[in-house]
Amino acid sequence: MQTSLSLKQQAIAAAKQGDWEQAVACNKELLEQEPKNTLALNRLGVAFLQLQEVDKAKASFALALELDRTNLIAKKHLEAIKTKKPLKAPSFFAQEFIEEPGKTKIVELHRLAGKPALESLTVGQICEFKQKQRYISIEANGTYIGSLPEDISFRLSKLLQTGNTYHCSIHAVAPNHVDVYLKEIHRSGRNKDKHSFPVTRVSSAAGQETDEFVLLNEESPVEMTDHDGIDTGGDNDPEPKAFEDISDEEKVVTDTAL
């Protein structure tokens, strides 16, 4: 008998490959071992939706909600079914975010914008850098959506000023949370020995949690919350680390799950 962890990994892998029949089979086998596993029920519902088996999807989400009345994922999908929202494949199936050590990084934005700006975002949407005094703000179609953390802002500001160029796009969006995918496009001669991002080790478990986040959250609109009053920068911001203190020899860390 396969372990529940192995079946979960296989179910997510099958979804990433667009093999929805296999995703159904893996989640069903997992539910035979753990009948009250609401994540497996949600994944099963998503797979049934992709196979156009709406009644079975509805039953899976309804059971997940019966087991956990606070299950927002099940609620969102049931509402999407009720309103007949057009179906789309999860974003990891539509677009790959290729990781290149030292040249790419997935970053959670700080100082998020309010509801209207965030709810209009889509995964893969191209964004622009806007350099401020203490941080780099991120805009989509000319609208502010958030800012990079101050240490990354300060590092990239120096690299931008000395000739580097970067790509930025939306990696994931949820209530009170936006991740962007950053990629070095051009490294200038002045920066030839500098990594844009300290090299990190990404655990496979962290990657699987990210995949599951995309799988379960991408199918229907996310209920947004207001961010009125959130600081978007000012004189009270703490000073960033000195650029000289951010070296390519920074200690290797393991990224946490999204």
C-alpha positions as CSV (number, residue, x, y, z in Angstrom):
1,M,0.0,0.0,0.0
2,Q,1.3,3.4,-0.9
3,T,1.7,6.0,1.8
4,S,-0.6,9.0,2.0
5,L,2.3,11.3,1.4
6,S,3.3,9.4,-1.7
7,L,-0.3,9.6,-3.0
8,K,-0.5,13.3,-2.3
9,Q,2.7,13.9,-4.3
10,Q,1.5,11.8,-7.2
11,A,-1.9,13.6,-7.2
12,I,-0.2,17.0,-7.4
13,A,2.3,15.8,-10.0
14,A,-0.6,14.4,-12.2
15,A,-2.4,17.8,-11.9
16,K,0.7,19.7,-13.0
17,Q,1.0,17.4,-16.0
18,G,-2.7,17.9,-16.9
19,D,-3.4,14.2,-16.3
20,W,-6.7,14.7,-14.5
21,E,-7.8,11.1,-14.6
22,Q,-4.7,10.1,-12.7
23,A,-5.2,12.9,-10.3
24,V,-8.7,11.6,-9.6
25,A,-7.4,8.0,-9.1
26,C,-4.6,9.2,-6.7
27,N,-6.9,11.3,-4.6
28,K,-9.6,8.6,-4.4
29,E,-6.9,6.1,-3.2
30,L,-5.8,8.6,-0.6
31,L,-9.3,9.1,0.6
32,E,-9.7,5.4,1.1
33,Q,-7.0,5.7,3.7
34,E,-8.0,9.1,5.0
35,P,-11.8,9.7,4.4
36,K,-11.8,13.0,6.2
37,N,-8.8,14.5,4.3
38,T,-10.3,17.8,3.1
39,L,-7.3,18.8,1.0
40,A,-7.7,15.5,-0.9
41,L,-11.4,16.2,-1.3
42,N,-10.6,19.7,-2.7
43,R,-8.0,18.3,-5.1
44,L,-10.5,15.7,-6.2
45,G,-13.1,18.3,-6.8
46,V,-10.7,20.4,-8.9
47,A,-9.8,17.3,-11.0
48,F,-13.5,16.5,-11.6
49,L,-14.0,20.1,-12.7
50,Q,-11.2,19.8,-15.3
51,L,-12.9,16.6,-16.6
52,Q,-16.2,18.5,-16.9
53,E,-17.8,16.2,-14.2
54,V,-19.4,19.0,-12.4
55,D,-21.8,16.9,-10.2
56,K,-19.0,14.8,-8.9
57,A,-16.9,18.0,-8.3
58,K,-19.8,19.6,-6.4
59,A,-20.2,16.4,-4.3
60,S,-16.5,16.5,-3.4
61,F,-16.5,20.1,-2.4
62,A,-19.8,19.7,-0.4
63,L,-18.3,16.9,1.6
64,A,-15.2,18.9,2.3
65,L,-17.4,21.7,3.6
66,E,-19.5,19.3,5.6
67,L,-16.3,18.1,7.4
68,D,-15.0,21.6,7.8
69,R,-17.5,24.4,7.7
70,T,-14.7,27.0,7.5
71,N,-13.2,25.5,4.4
72,L,-12.9,28.6,2.2
73,I,-11.5,26.7,-0.8
74,A,-14.6,24.4,-1.0
75,K,-16.8,27.4,-0.5
76,K,-15.2,29.3,-3.4
77,H,-15.5,26.4,-5.8
78,L,-19.1,25.7,-4.9
79,E,-19.9,29.4,-5.5
80,A,-18.1,29.2,-8.8
81,I,-20.1,26.1,-9.8
82,K,-23.3,27.9,-8.7
83,T,-22.6,31.0,-10.8
84,K,-21.2,28.9,-13.7
85,K,-17.9,30.7,-13.8
86,P,-15.8,29.8,-16.8
87,L,-13.3,27.1,-16.0
88,K,-9.5,27.5,-16.6
89,A,-6.5,25.3,-15.9
90,P,-4.4,26.0,-12.8
91,S,-1.6,28.5,-13.6
92,F,1.2,26.0,-13.0
93,F,-0.2,24.0,-16.0
94,A,-0.5,27.1,-18.1
95,Q,2.8,28.7,-17.3
96,E,6.1,27.5,-15.8
97,F,8.3,29.6,-13.6
98,I,11.8,28.3,-14.3
99,E,14.2,28.5,-11.4
100,E,17.8,29.5,-12.0
101,P,20.0,29.7,-8.9
102,G,21.3,33.2,-8.4
103,K,19.2,34.6,-11.3
104,T,15.6,34.1,-10.2
105,K,13.6,34.4,-7.0
106,I,10.0,34.2,-5.9
107,V,9.3,37.1,-3.5
108,E,6.3,38.0,-1.3
109,L,5.3,41.6,-1.7
110,H,5.0,44.0,1.3
111,R,2.9,47.1,1.7
112,L,0.1,45.6,-0.4
113,A,-2.4,47.8,-2.2
114,G,-6.2,47.6,-1.6
115,K,-8.9,45.3,-2.9
116,P,-9.5,46.9,-6.4
117,A,-5.9,46.6,-7.4
118,L,-5.3,43.1,-6.0
119,E,-8.5,41.4,-7.3
120,S,-7.6,42.4,-10.9
121,L,-4.3,40.6,-10.9
122,T,-3.7,37.3,-12.8
123,V,-0.9,34.8,-12.5
124,G,1.8,35.4,-15.1
125,Q,0.8,39.1,-15.5
126,I,3.9,41.3,-16.3
127,C,4.8,44.0,-13.7
128,E,7.1,46.9,-13.6
129,F,9.7,48.2,-11.1
130,K,9.4,51.7,-9.7
131,Q,12.4,52.7,-7.7
132,K,11.7,54.7,-4.5
133,Q,14.0,56.1,-1.9
134,R,14.0,53.0,0.4
135,Y,12.3,50.3,-1.6
136,I,11.2,49.2,-5.1
137,S,7.5,49.3,-5.7
138,I,5.8,46.9,-8.1
139,E,3.1,48.1,-10.5
140,A,0.8,46.3,-12.9
141,N,-0.6,48.3,-15.8
142,G,0.5,51.5,-14.0
143,T,-1.3,50.6,-10.8
144,Y,0.7,50.1,-7.5
145,I,0.2,46.6,-6.1
146,G,3.0,46.3,-3.4
147,S,6.7,46.6,-2.8
148,L,9.7,44.3,-2.6
149,P,11.2,43.7,0.9
150,E,13.7,46.3,1.8
151,D,16.8,44.1,1.7
152,I,15.9,42.9,-1.8
153,S,14.9,46.4,-2.9
154,F,18.3,47.8,-1.8
155,R,20.3,45.0,-3.5
156,L,18.4,45.3,-6.8
157,S,18.5,49.1,-6.8
158,K,22.2,49.0,-6.8
159,L,22.3,46.4,-9.5
160,L,19.8,48.3,-11.6
161,Q,21.8,51.5,-11.3
162,T,24.9,49.6,-12.5
163,G,23.3,48.2,-15.6
164,N,21.3,45.0,-14.8
165,T,17.7,44.5,-16.1
166,Y,15.0,42.3,-14.7
167,H,11.7,40.6,-15.5
168,C,8.9,40.6,-13.0
169,S,5.5,38.8,-13.1
170,I,2.8,37.7,-10.8
171,H,3.5,34.2,-9.4
172,A,0.6,33.8,-6.9
173,V,-2.2,36.0,-5.5
174,A,-4.5,35.4,-2.6
175,P,-6.2,37.5,0.2
176,N,-3.5,39.6,1.8
177,H,-0.7,37.8,-0.2
178,V,1.0,38.4,-3.5
179,D,4.1,36.7,-4.8
180,V,6.1,37.9,-7.7
181,Y,8.6,36.0,-9.9
182,L,11.8,37.9,-10.5
183,K,14.4,37.0,-13.1
184,E,17.7,38.6,-14.1
185,I,17.5,39.3,-17.9
186,H,20.8,41.1,-18.3
187,R,23.9,41.2,-16.1
188,S,26.2,44.2,-16.8
189,G,29.9,43.9,-17.0
190,R,30.2,45.8,-13.7
191,N,28.2,43.1,-12.0
192,K,29.6,40.0,-13.7
193,D,30.7,38.5,-10.4
194,K,27.6,39.4,-8.5
195,H,24.5,37.1,-8.2
196,S,21.2,39.0,-8.3
197,F,19.9,36.8,-5.5
198,P,21.9,34.7,-2.9
199,V,21.8,31.1,-4.0
200,T,19.2,29.2,-1.9
201,R,18.1,25.6,-1.6
202,V,14.4,25.0,-2.2
203,S,13.1,21.9,-0.5
204,S,10.9,19.6,-2.5
205,A,8.3,19.8,0.3
206,A,8.2,23.6,-0.1
207,G,7.7,23.2,-3.9
208,Q,4.8,20.8,-3.4
209,E,3.1,23.1,-1.0
210,T,3.3,25.9,-3.6
211,D,1.9,23.6,-6.3
212,E,-1.0,22.7,-4.0
213,F,-1.6,26.4,-3.3
214,V,-1.9,27.1,-7.0
215,L,-4.0,24.0,-7.7
216,L,-6.6,24.8,-5.1
217,N,-6.7,28.6,-5.2
218,E,-6.5,29.3,-8.9
219,E,-9.9,28.0,-10.1
220,S,-12.2,30.8,-8.8
221,P,-12.1,34.4,-7.6
222,V,-10.5,34.8,-4.2
223,E,-12.6,36.7,-1.6
224,M,-10.6,39.9,-1.1
225,T,-10.2,42.0,2.1
226,D,-9.7,45.7,2.3
227,H,-6.3,47.0,3.1
228,D,-7.3,50.6,3.9
229,G,-4.7,52.4,6.0
230,I,-1.8,50.2,5.1
231,D,1.4,52.1,4.9
232,T,2.9,52.4,1.5
233,G,6.2,53.9,2.6
234,G,7.4,57.0,4.4
235,D,10.0,58.5,6.6
236,N,9.2,56.0,9.4
237,D,10.5,53.0,7.4
238,P,13.5,51.3,9.0
239,E,16.8,51.8,7.2
240,P,17.8,48.9,4.9
241,K,21.0,46.9,5.3
242,A,24.1,48.5,3.7
243,F,24.7,47.1,0.3
244,E,28.2,46.1,1.3
245,D,26.7,43.9,4.0
246,I,24.7,41.9,1.4
247,S,27.3,39.6,-0.2
248,D,27.1,36.6,-2.5
249,E,28.5,34.5,0.3
250,E,25.4,35.0,2.4
251,K,24.5,31.9,4.3
252,V,22.4,29.3,2.4
253,V,18.9,29.2,3.6
254,T,15.9,27.0,2.9
255,D,12.9,28.9,1.4
256,T,9.7,28.4,3.3
257,A,6.4,27.3,1.7
258,L,4.2,29.9,0.3
